Amino acid sequence: MEHLKNESVLISLISEGDQTAFRELFDHYNKKLFNYTLKITDDDDLAEEIVMDAFVKIWCNRNSISEIRNFNSYLFTLVKNRAFTELKRRAHEAYIIKGLSKSQSEYHDITEETVISNDYRHLLDKVIDQLPPQQRIVYCMSRNEGMKYEEIADQLKLSKNTVKSHLKKALFTIRLVMSNYLVLFLAPLFPFFDFI
């Protein structure tokens, strides 16, 4: 891939809030990142959303952008991680909805399926919102943005072990509440569906 000759200068200017430099960096990487992300997602809208989110993140964290040693690698890793995270999330949701749909077709109408699916999503969002602030931030950075422990630790100025601990506690709480929900509300309705 063609290297941006004045990239280090642009990054320095961006760290100072220069929007023109940011635009030049965006113009250089936008199409390449989109094509790369599209190969992973096979979804134009999702690829565009992921690339836009990546640039929003770059701009929002511009004060620390100059600390990135290999910007090209960082940017492509950022969109790759986010793409895989989003694909996993969609696959998980599709799996749940498919199971609900299969069971519902035998026992319940489509309206109840929608209610249960929406209840599940609503409960998950509620559990995340009620996590302690640090756990919630770490969880969202890991699951929603696809960031690795080291990236989260650098951004939040925490140790890698502290990040791991926060994420572990957050996941434990989420899984506990959600598994209880599935057992209490879904299992009696769909005895032949494996939720584990």
C-alpha positions in Angstrom: 0.0 0.0 0.0 1.2 3.5 -0.9 2.7 5.1 2.2 1.6 8.6 3.1 4.9 10.5 2.9 4.1 13.3 5.4 2.1 11.1 7.8 4.1 11.9 10.9 3.7 15.6 10.2 -0.1 15.2 9.7 -0.4 13.2 12.9 1.5 15.8 14.8 -0.9 18.5 13.5 -3.9 16.4 14.2 -2.8 16.0 17.8 -3.0 19.8 18.0 -6.5 19.8 16.5 -5.8 20.6 12.9 -8.9 19.6 10.9 -7.3 20.1 7.5 -4.5 17.6 8.4 -7.2 15.2 9.7 -9.1 15.5 6.4 -5.9 14.7 4.4 -5.3 11.6 6.6 -8.9 10.6 6.2 -8.8 11.0 2.4 -5.7 8.9 2.2 -7.0 6.0 4.3 -10.7 6.0 3.8 -11.1 4.0 0.6 -8.4 1.5 1.5 -9.9 0.9 5.0 -13.4 0.6 3.5 -12.3 -2.0 0.9 -10.3 -3.9 3.6 -13.3 -3.9 6.0 -15.7 -4.8 3.2 -13.7 -8.0 2.5 -14.2 -9.0 6.2 -17.9 -8.0 6.6 -19.3 -8.4 3.1 -21.6 -5.6 4.1 -21.3 -2.1 2.6 -23.2 -0.3 5.3 -21.4 -2.1 8.1 -18.0 -1.5 6.5 -18.7 2.2 6.2 -19.9 2.4 9.7 -16.8 0.7 11.1 -14.5 3.0 9.1 -16.3 6.1 10.2 -16.2 5.0 13.8 -12.5 4.4 13.5 -11.9 8.0 12.3 -14.2 9.4 15.0 -12.2 7.5 17.6 -8.9 8.9 16.1 -10.2 12.4 16.3 -11.7 12.0 19.8 -8.3 10.6 21.0 -6.2 13.0 18.9 -4.3 14.2 22.0 -2.6 10.8 22.3 -2.4 10.0 18.6 1.3 10.9 18.4 2.1 8.1 20.8 1.1 5.5 18.1 4.3 4.0 16.7 2.9 2.5 13.5 -0.2 4.4 12.6 -1.0 2.4 9.4 -0.9 -0.9 11.4 -2.9 0.6 14.3 -5.7 1.8 12.0 -6.1 -1.4 10.1 -6.0 -3.4 13.3 -8.6 -1.1 14.8 -11.1 -1.7 12.0 -10.3 -5.4 11.8 -11.0 -5.9 15.5 -14.2 -3.9 15.3 -15.3 -5.8 12.2 -14.8 -9.2 13.9 -16.4 -8.1 17.1 -19.5 -6.9 15.2 -19.7 -10.1 13.1 -19.5 -12.2 16.3 -22.2 -10.0 17.9 -24.5 -10.4 14.9 -23.8 -14.1 14.7 -24.7 -14.5 18.4 -27.9 -12.5 18.0 -28.8 -14.5 14.9 -28.2 -17.7 16.8 -30.6 -16.6 19.6 -33.2 -15.3 17.2 -33.0 -18.5 15.0 -33.5 -20.7 18.1 -36.4 -18.5 19.3 -37.9 -18.6 15.8 -37.6 -22.4 15.5 -39.2 -23.0 18.9 -41.8 -20.2 18.6 -43.1 -21.7 15.3 -44.2 -24.7 17.3 -45.5 -23.1 20.5 -46.1 -19.3 20.1 -46.9 -16.7 17.5 -44.4 -14.2 16.1 -45.5 -11.3 18.3 -44.3 -13.1 21.4 -41.0 -13.9 19.8 -40.4 -10.3 19.1 -41.2 -9.4 22.7 -38.9 -12.0 24.1 -36.0 -11.0 21.8 -36.5 -7.3 22.6 -36.7 -8.1 26.3 -33.4 -10.0 26.1 -31.7 -7.0 24.4 -33.2 -4.5 26.8 -32.1 -6.6 29.8 -28.6 -6.9 28.4 -28.4 -3.1 27.9 -29.8 -2.5 31.4 -27.2 -4.9 32.9 -24.4 -3.1 31.1 -25.7 0.3 32.2 -25.7 -0.8 35.8 -22.2 -2.0 35.9 -19.7 0.0 37.9 -18.3 2.8 35.7 -14.9 1.3 35.1 -16.3 -2.1 34.4 -18.8 -0.6 32.0 -16.2 1.5 30.1 -13.8 -1.5 29.8 -16.5 -3.8 28.7 -17.7 -1.4 26.0 -14.2 -0.7 24.8 -13.5 -4.4 24.6 -16.8 -5.6 23.1 -18.1 -2.6 21.2 -14.9 -1.2 19.9 -12.9 -4.4 19.7 -10.0 -3.1 21.6 -7.4 -5.3 23.2 -6.3 -5.3 26.8 -3.1 -3.3 26.0 -5.0 -0.7 24.0 -7.6 -0.2 26.8 -4.9 0.0 29.4 -3.0 2.6 27.5 -6.1 4.7 26.9 -7.4 4.5 30.4 -4.0 4.8 32.0 -4.5 1.5 33.8 -2.4 -1.7 34.1 -3.2 -4.6 31.8 -4.1 -6.7 34.8 -6.6 -4.1 36.1 -8.3 -4.0 32.7 -8.5 -7.8 32.7 -10.0 -7.8 36.2 -12.6 -5.2 35.3 -13.6 -7.1 32.2 -13.7 -10.4 34.0 -16.0 -9.0 36.7 -18.2 -7.3 34.1 -18.6 -10.5 32.1 -19.3 -12.5 35.2 -22.1 -10.2 36.2 -23.6 -10.1 32.6 -23.4 -13.8 32.2 -25.0 -14.4 35.6 -27.9 -12.2 35.0 -28.5 -13.2 31.4 -28.2 -16.9 32.1 -30.8 -16.5 34.9 -33.0 -14.7 32.5 -32.7 -17.5 29.9 -33.3 -20.2 32.5 -36.2 -18.5 34.2 -38.1 -17.1 31.2 -37.1 -19.0 28.1 -36.3 -22.6 29.1 -39.9 -23.4 30.3 -41.3 -22.1 27.0 -38.8 -24.0 24.8 -37.8 -27.2 26.6 -36.1 -28.6 23.5 -33.9 -25.6 22.8 -30.3 -25.6 24.1 -29.4 -22.1 25.5 -26.0 -23.0 26.9 
